Amino acid sequence: MHLDVVDLRDFYGLPLGRVARRLVGHAVRRVWPNVAGMNVAGLGYATPYLGQFRDEAARVVALMPAQQGVLHWPRQGRMLTGLVDEVCLPLADASVDRLLLVHHLEGADQLRPALREAWRVLAPGGRILIVAANRRGMWARIESTPFGHGQPFSRGQLVSLLRQSMFTPVEWGSALFMPPVGWRVFMRSAVAWERLGATLWPRFSGVILVEATKQIYAPTGHRERARRRLPLVAPVASPAPARSFRDGGATYGDACRD
Protein backbone atom coordinates (compact mmCIF):
# COMPACT_ATOMS: atom_id res chain seq x y z
CA MET A 1 0.00 0.00 0.00
CA HIS A 2 1.33 3.43 -0.92
CA LEU A 3 2.37 5.87 1.78
CA ASP A 4 0.27 9.03 1.91
CA VAL A 5 1.65 11.90 -0.14
CA VAL A 6 1.50 14.27 2.84
CA ASP A 7 3.75 11.94 4.86
CA LEU A 8 6.20 11.80 1.95
CA ARG A 9 6.21 15.58 1.63
CA ASP A 10 6.73 16.03 5.37
CA PHE A 11 9.69 13.63 5.44
CA TYR A 12 11.50 15.52 2.68
CA GLY A 13 10.94 18.72 4.62
CA LEU A 14 12.92 17.38 7.59
CA PRO A 15 16.72 17.73 7.87
CA LEU A 16 17.12 13.96 7.41
CA GLY A 17 14.84 14.04 4.36
CA ARG A 18 16.84 16.87 2.81
CA VAL A 19 20.06 14.89 3.29
CA ALA A 20 18.44 11.79 1.75
CA ARG A 21 17.22 13.89 -1.16
CA ARG A 22 20.71 15.22 -1.81
CA LEU A 23 22.43 11.82 -1.60
CA VAL A 24 19.89 9.93 -3.70
CA GLY A 25 19.67 12.84 -6.13
CA HIS A 26 23.42 12.64 -6.74
CA ALA A 27 23.12 8.90 -7.38
CA VAL A 28 20.28 9.46 -9.88
CA ARG A 29 22.31 12.14 -11.67
CA ARG A 30 25.31 9.81 -11.94
CA VAL A 31 23.14 7.33 -13.84
CA TRP A 32 21.53 10.04 -16.00
CA PRO A 33 24.21 12.71 -16.47
CA ASN A 34 22.50 14.21 -19.53
CA VAL A 35 18.81 14.27 -20.45
CA ALA A 36 18.94 17.24 -22.80
CA GLY A 37 15.98 17.31 -25.18
CA MET A 38 14.38 14.21 -23.63
CA ASN A 39 10.92 13.62 -22.19
CA VAL A 40 11.33 12.69 -18.52
CA ALA A 41 8.56 11.31 -16.29
CA GLY A 42 8.51 10.35 -12.63
CA LEU A 43 6.19 7.73 -11.17
CA GLY A 44 5.41 7.37 -7.47
CA TYR A 45 6.82 10.26 -5.45
CA ALA A 46 9.70 11.35 -7.66
CA THR A 47 9.37 15.13 -7.39
CA PRO A 48 12.33 15.53 -4.97
CA TYR A 49 14.56 14.18 -7.75
CA LEU A 50 12.90 15.52 -10.90
CA GLY A 51 13.69 19.18 -10.28
CA GLN A 52 17.31 18.75 -11.37
CA PHE A 53 16.12 17.85 -14.88
CA ARG A 54 13.63 20.66 -15.48
CA ASP A 55 16.06 23.10 -17.09
CA GLU A 56 17.61 20.41 -19.24
CA ALA A 57 14.90 18.03 -20.43
CA ALA A 58 12.40 18.92 -23.14
CA ARG A 59 9.50 18.13 -20.80
CA VAL A 60 9.15 16.81 -17.25
CA VAL A 61 6.03 15.43 -15.57
CA ALA A 62 5.36 13.73 -12.22
CA LEU A 63 2.68 11.01 -12.08
CA MET A 64 1.38 10.07 -8.62
CA PRO A 65 -0.73 6.95 -7.93
CA ALA A 66 -4.29 7.51 -6.78
CA GLN A 67 -3.69 5.41 -3.64
CA GLN A 68 -0.93 7.84 -2.64
CA GLY A 69 -2.50 11.18 -3.53
CA VAL A 70 -1.13 14.16 -5.41
CA LEU A 71 0.42 17.51 -4.54
CA HIS A 72 1.01 20.60 -6.62
CA TRP A 73 4.52 20.64 -8.09
CA PRO A 74 6.47 22.76 -8.66
CA ARG A 75 5.46 25.43 -6.17
CA GLN A 76 5.59 28.15 -8.79
CA GLY A 77 4.59 28.07 -12.43
CA ARG A 78 2.67 25.51 -14.40
CA MET A 79 1.55 22.41 -12.53
CA LEU A 80 3.46 19.33 -13.71
CA THR A 81 1.82 16.64 -11.60
CA GLY A 82 -1.12 14.35 -12.22
CA LEU A 83 -3.12 11.76 -10.29
CA VAL A 84 -3.04 8.44 -12.16
CA ASP A 85 -3.94 4.78 -12.09
CA GLU A 86 -0.60 2.99 -11.84
CA VAL A 87 -1.70 0.24 -14.24
CA CYS A 88 -3.31 2.64 -16.74
CA LEU A 89 -1.06 5.63 -17.25
CA PRO A 90 -2.52 8.56 -19.22
CA LEU A 91 0.35 8.64 -21.71
CA ALA A 92 0.60 7.42 -25.28
CA ASP A 93 2.72 4.43 -26.25
CA ALA A 94 6.48 5.03 -26.47
CA SER A 95 6.16 8.67 -25.36
CA VAL A 96 8.73 8.75 -22.53
CA ASP A 97 12.52 8.72 -22.94
CA ARG A 98 13.41 8.48 -19.25
CA LEU A 99 11.11 7.08 -16.55
CA LEU A 100 12.08 7.45 -12.88
CA LEU A 101 10.33 5.29 -10.25
CA VAL A 102 10.74 6.39 -6.62
CA HIS A 103 8.58 5.32 -3.64
CA HIS A 104 6.50 3.32 -6.10
CA LEU A 105 7.27 -0.39 -6.29
CA GLU A 106 7.40 -0.77 -2.51
CA GLY A 107 3.72 0.12 -2.22
CA ALA A 108 2.35 -1.02 -5.58
CA ASP A 109 -0.64 -3.33 -5.34
CA GLN A 110 0.05 -4.89 -8.75
CA LEU A 111 3.79 -5.01 -9.33
CA ARG A 112 4.00 -6.72 -12.72
CA PRO A 113 1.04 -4.91 -14.31
CA ALA A 114 2.51 -1.62 -13.10
CA LEU A 115 5.87 -2.40 -14.70
CA ARG A 116 4.25 -3.60 -17.93
CA GLU A 117 2.42 -0.28 -18.11
CA ALA A 118 5.76 1.46 -17.62
CA TRP A 119 7.08 -0.68 -20.51
CA ARG A 120 4.21 0.50 -22.71
CA VAL A 121 4.89 4.22 -22.30
CA LEU A 122 8.68 3.92 -22.54
CA ALA A 123 10.14 4.69 -25.95
CA PRO A 124 12.38 2.21 -27.78
CA GLY A 125 15.88 2.99 -26.59
CA GLY A 126 14.46 4.67 -23.48
CA ARG A 127 15.60 3.94 -19.96
CA ILE A 128 13.77 3.21 -16.72
CA LEU A 129 15.47 3.94 -13.39
CA ILE A 130 14.12 2.37 -10.22
CA VAL A 131 15.04 3.64 -6.76
CA ALA A 132 13.93 0.96 -4.29
CA ALA A 133 14.47 0.32 -0.60
CA ASN A 134 17.22 -2.25 -0.05
CA ARG A 135 16.09 -5.32 1.89
CA ARG A 136 19.53 -5.58 3.53
CA GLY A 137 19.86 -1.93 4.47
CA MET A 138 19.07 -0.18 7.76
CA TRP A 139 16.67 2.28 6.11
CA ALA A 140 14.20 -0.52 5.31
CA ARG A 141 13.98 -1.35 9.03
CA ILE A 142 13.12 2.13 10.32
CA GLU A 143 9.48 3.15 9.84
CA SER A 144 10.17 6.82 10.54
CA THR A 145 11.32 7.19 6.90
CA PRO A 146 9.37 6.33 3.70
CA PHE A 147 12.00 3.70 2.85
CA GLY A 148 10.83 1.69 5.87
CA HIS A 149 7.29 1.22 4.52
CA GLY A 150 6.05 -1.36 2.04
CA GLN A 151 8.10 -4.11 0.44
CA PRO A 152 11.89 -3.69 0.19
CA PHE A 153 13.84 -5.51 -2.50
CA SER A 154 17.10 -7.35 -3.04
CA ARG A 155 19.05 -7.13 -6.29
CA GLY A 156 17.95 -10.62 -7.24
CA GLN A 157 14.29 -9.76 -6.73
CA LEU A 158 14.60 -6.64 -8.87
CA VAL A 159 16.35 -8.57 -11.65
CA SER A 160 13.60 -11.21 -11.66
CA LEU A 161 10.83 -8.61 -11.61
CA LEU A 162 12.36 -6.58 -14.43
CA ARG A 163 12.98 -9.57 -16.67
CA GLN A 164 9.44 -10.84 -16.16
CA SER A 165 8.23 -7.39 -17.22
CA MET A 166 10.37 -7.32 -20.40
CA PHE A 167 13.19 -5.10 -19.12
CA THR A 168 16.92 -5.76 -19.16
CA PRO A 169 18.96 -4.37 -16.22
CA VAL A 170 22.03 -2.52 -17.50
CA GLU A 171 23.43 -0.48 -14.59
CA TRP A 172 23.35 -0.57 -10.80
CA GLY A 173 23.89 2.07 -8.14
CA SER A 174 23.39 2.59 -4.42
CA ALA A 175 22.90 5.38 -1.90
CA LEU A 176 22.08 6.11 1.75
CA PHE A 177 24.85 4.37 3.70
CA MET A 178 24.51 6.70 6.70
CA PRO A 179 22.30 5.55 9.60
CA PRO A 180 18.64 6.66 9.16
CA VAL A 181 18.60 8.95 12.19
CA GLY A 182 18.42 12.73 12.30
CA TRP A 183 21.47 13.27 14.49
CA ARG A 184 23.59 16.19 13.36
CA VAL A 185 26.83 14.25 13.67
CA PHE A 186 25.59 11.74 11.10
CA MET A 187 24.06 14.28 8.75
CA ARG A 188 27.18 16.45 8.76
CA SER A 189 29.28 13.42 7.81
CA ALA A 190 26.79 12.06 5.25
CA VAL A 191 29.20 12.31 2.31
CA ALA A 192 31.90 10.48 4.27
CA TRP A 193 29.39 7.74 5.11
CA GLU A 194 28.55 7.40 1.42
CA ARG A 195 32.18 6.99 0.41
CA LEU A 196 32.98 4.61 3.25
CA GLY A 197 29.85 2.52 2.75
CA ALA A 198 30.33 2.19 -1.00
CA THR A 199 33.80 0.78 -0.30
CA LEU A 200 33.29 -1.39 2.81
CA TRP A 201 29.65 -2.53 2.74
CA PRO A 202 28.21 -1.82 -0.76
CA ARG A 203 25.36 -4.32 -0.42
CA PHE A 204 23.97 -2.66 2.73
CA SER A 205 22.95 0.68 1.24
CA GLY A 206 19.61 2.18 2.14
CA VAL A 207 18.40 2.14 -1.47
CA ILE A 208 19.24 0.27 -4.65
CA LEU A 209 19.21 1.99 -8.02
CA VAL A 210 18.80 -0.10 -11.16
CA GLU A 211 18.59 1.22 -14.70
CA ALA A 212 16.99 -1.00 -17.34
CA THR A 213 16.22 -0.95 -21.03
CA LYS A 214 13.06 -2.00 -22.79
CA GLN A 215 13.08 -5.39 -24.50
CA ILE A 216 11.45 -5.37 -27.93
CA TYR A 217 10.73 -8.53 -29.88
CA ALA A 218 9.95 -8.82 -33.59
CA PRO A 219 6.38 -9.93 -34.38
CA THR A 220 6.00 -13.54 -35.58
CA GLY A 221 2.95 -12.92 -37.76
CA HIS A 222 0.72 -15.45 -35.97
CA ARG A 223 -1.24 -12.78 -34.16
CA GLU A 224 -1.96 -10.94 -37.41
CA ARG A 225 -3.23 -14.08 -39.11
CA ALA A 226 -5.51 -14.79 -36.15
CA ARG A 227 -6.93 -11.31 -36.39
CA ARG A 228 -7.84 -11.77 -40.04
CA ARG A 229 -10.10 -14.70 -39.15
CA LEU A 230 -12.17 -12.59 -36.77
CA PRO A 231 -15.56 -11.45 -38.12
CA LEU A 232 -15.93 -7.78 -38.91
CA VAL A 233 -18.14 -5.63 -36.69
CA ALA A 234 -19.89 -2.37 -37.35
CA PRO A 235 -17.53 0.60 -37.01
CA VAL A 236 -17.90 2.95 -34.07
CA ALA A 237 -16.55 6.40 -33.47
CA SER A 238 -12.96 6.13 -32.32
CA PRO A 239 -12.00 7.99 -29.12
CA ALA A 240 -9.70 10.97 -29.33
CA PRO A 241 -6.10 9.78 -29.24
CA ALA A 242 -4.17 10.36 -26.06
CA ARG A 243 -1.65 13.16 -26.31
CA SER A 244 1.95 12.36 -25.60
CA PHE A 245 4.78 14.59 -24.47
CA ARG A 246 5.54 15.23 -28.10
CA ASP A 247 2.07 16.70 -28.61
CA GLY A 248 3.01 19.63 -26.41
CA GLY A 249 2.79 18.31 -22.86
CA ALA A 250 1.25 15.59 -20.74
CA THR A 251 -2.50 15.21 -20.63
CA TYR A 252 -4.51 12.97 -18.40
CA GLY A 253 -6.94 11.26 -20.71
CA ASP A 254 -7.18 7.47 -20.77
CA ALA A 255 -4.47 6.02 -23.01
CA CYS A 256 -4.79 2.37 -21.96
CA ARG A 257 -5.86 -0.29 -24.36
CA ASP A 258 -8.08 -3.28 -23.68
Solvent accessible surface area in square Angstrom, and as a share of the most:
residue,aa,sasa,rsa
1,M,182,0.81
2,H,12,0.05
3,L,43,0.21
4,D,69,0.36
5,V,9,0.05
6,V,61,0.35
7,D,73,0.38
8,L,3,0.01
9,R,114,0.42
10,D,69,0.36
11,F,9,0.04
12,Y,14,0.05
13,G,45,0.43
14,L,96,0.48
15,P,65,0.41
16,L,18,0.09
17,G,0,0.00
18,R,129,0.47
19,V,11,0.07
20,A,0,0.00
21,R,105,0.38
22,R,106,0.39
23,L,10,0.05
24,V,0,0.00
25,G,9,0.09
26,H,100,0.45
27,A,3,0.02
28,V,0,0.00
29,R,62,0.23
30,R,157,0.57
31,V,18,0.10
32,W,6,0.02
33,P,96,0.60
34,N,94,0.48
35,V,0,0.00
36,A,61,0.47
37,G,60,0.58
38,M,48,0.22
39,N,6,0.03
40,V,0,0.00
41,A,0,0.00
42,G,1,0.01
43,L,0,0.00
44,G,1,0.01
45,Y,12,0.05
46,A,1,0.01
47,T,8,0.05
48,P,14,0.09
49,Y,2,0.01
50,L,0,0.00
51,G,34,0.32
52,Q,66,0.29
53,F,0,0.00
54,R,103,0.38
55,D,150,0.78
56,E,50,0.23
57,A,12,0.09
58,A,55,0.42
59,R,88,0.32
60,V,11,0.07
61,V,3,0.02
62,A,1,0.01
63,L,1,0.01
64,M,2,0.01
65,P,0,0.00
66,A,59,0.46
67,Q,85,0.38
68,Q,4,0.02
69,G,19,0.19
70,V,50,0.29
71,L,43,0.21
72,H,101,0.45
73,W,37,0.13
74,P,11,0.07
75,R,233,0.85
76,Q,154,0.69
77,G,64,0.62
78,R,169,0.62
79,M,87,0.39
80,L,34,0.17
81,T,6,0.03
82,G,6,0.06
83,L,95,0.47
84,V,8,0.04
85,D,73,0.38
86,E,3,0.01
87,V,43,0.25
88,C,33,0.20
89,L,0,0.00
90,P,9,0.06
91,L,0,0.00
92,A,24,0.18
93,D,63,0.33
94,A,37,0.29
95,S,1,0.01
96,V,0,0.00
97,D,24,0.12
98,R,37,0.14
99,L,0,0.00
100,L,0,0.00
101,L,3,0.01
102,V,1,0.00
103,H,17,0.07
104,H,1,0.01
105,L,3,0.02
106,E,18,0.08
107,G,6,0.05
108,A,16,0.12
109,D,91,0.47
110,Q,89,0.40
111,L,38,0.19
112,R,127,0.46
113,P,61,0.38
114,A,1,0.01
115,L,0,0.00
116,R,102,0.37
117,E,15,0.07
118,A,0,0.00
119,W,52,0.18
120,R,36,0.13
121,V,0,0.00
122,L,0,0.00
123,A,9,0.07
124,P,87,0.55
125,G,67,0.64
126,G,2,0.02
127,R,73,0.26
128,I,0,0.00
129,L,0,0.00
130,I,2,0.01
131,V,3,0.02
132,A,0,0.00
133,A,1,0.00
134,N,5,0.03
135,R,101,0.37
136,R,122,0.45
137,G,0,0.00
138,M,94,0.42
139,W,2,0.01
140,A,18,0.14
141,R,166,0.61
142,I,65,0.33
143,E,127,0.57
144,S,89,0.57
145,T,2,0.01
146,P,11,0.07
147,F,5,0.02
148,G,13,0.13
149,H,64,0.29
150,G,50,0.48
151,Q,73,0.33
152,P,29,0.18
153,F,4,0.02
154,S,29,0.19
155,R,84,0.31
156,G,51,0.49
157,Q,70,0.31
158,L,0,0.00
159,V,33,0.19
160,S,50,0.33
161,L,11,0.06
162,L,1,0.00
163,R,153,0.56
164,Q,95,0.42
165,S,0,0.00
166,M,42,0.19
167,F,0,0.00
168,T,53,0.31
169,P,25,0.15
170,V,71,0.41
171,E,75,0.34
172,W,72,0.25
173,G,20,0.19
174,S,26,0.17
175,A,1,0.00
176,L,1,0.00
177,F,5,0.02
178,M,0,0.00
179,P,19,0.12
180,P,8,0.05
181,V,48,0.28
182,G,45,0.43
183,W,155,0.54
184,R,173,0.63
185,V,100,0.58
186,F,42,0.18
187,M,27,0.12
188,R,196,0.71
189,S,38,0.24
190,A,1,0.01
191,V,72,0.41
192,A,60,0.46
193,W,62,0.22
194,E,28,0.12
195,R,176,0.64
196,L,85,0.42
197,G,0,0.00
198,A,57,0.44
199,T,104,0.61
200,L,110,0.55
201,W,76,0.27
202,P,66,0.41
203,R,128,0.47
204,F,108,0.45
205,S,1,0.01
206,G,0,0.00
207,V,0,0.00
208,I,7,0.04
209,L,1,0.00
210,V,0,0.00
211,E,7,0.03
212,A,0,0.00
213,T,32,0.19
214,K,26,0.11
215,Q,42,0.19
216,I,100,0.51
217,Y,146,0.56
218,A,88,0.68
219,P,129,0.81
220,T,107,0.62
221,G,27,0.26
222,H,118,0.53
223,R,174,0.63
224,E,79,0.35
225,R,113,0.41
226,A,44,0.34
227,R,140,0.51
228,R,171,0.62
229,R,185,0.67
230,L,119,0.59
231,P,113,0.71
232,L,177,0.88
233,V,129,0.74
234,A,81,0.63
235,P,131,0.82
236,V,134,0.77
237,A,101,0.78
238,S,96,0.62
239,P,120,0.75
240,A,94,0.73
241,P,121,0.76
242,A,30,0.23
243,R,107,0.39
244,S,13,0.08
245,F,2,0.01
246,R,131,0.48
247,D,81,0.42
248,G,35,0.34
249,G,6,0.06
250,A,21,0.16
251,T,31,0.18
252,Y,99,0.38
253,G,40,0.38
254,D,113,0.59
255,A,12,0.10
256,C,39,0.23
257,R,170,0.62
258,D,197,1.02
